[in-house]
Amino acid sequence: MPTIRSSTPADATALADIWRASVRATHDFLSEAHFAEIEALVAGHYLPHAPLWVVEADGCPAGFMGLTGAHVDALFIDPRRRAQGLGRAMIAHAEAQAGKLTVDVNEQNPQAVGFYERMGFMRTGRSAVDDAGRPYPLLHMRQP
């Protein structure tokens, strides 16, 4: 069973590495300019300051999740640790904290869409652009 704990400022570098590897493995639709723009925000502002949940495997961070109320803001698993139940454990942890969950997921990331559908999420809507107005459609999903 993986360990899930609150993040600390000391986790920021490892979590940024996980974010980069995960995005490179699943977000081939991002332009390099947008990747660099988002990376600066994630690594410089979000990860060092946001209250996050960290999942550990073998005593090391293997993924993280941002949760605001019942909304999953972010869920990234180290690509080398995928298909080991870590994402499922994070969703179960979030459900225990907040009940039925919602999430917005990039439509162009079929692996993530499939994961959330396997976790019981249903599509409830779509936005043509992401939260920053970039041309990456979002699917709005929720658990029934």
Secondary structure, DSSP 8 states (H G I E B T S, - for coil): --EEEE--GGGHHHHHHHHHHHHHHH-TTS-HHHHHHHHHHIIIIIHHHS-EEEEEETTEEEEEEEEETTEEEEEEE-GGGTTSSHHHHHHHHHHHHHSS-EEEEETT-HHHHHHHHHTT-EEEEEESS-TTS-S--EEEEE--
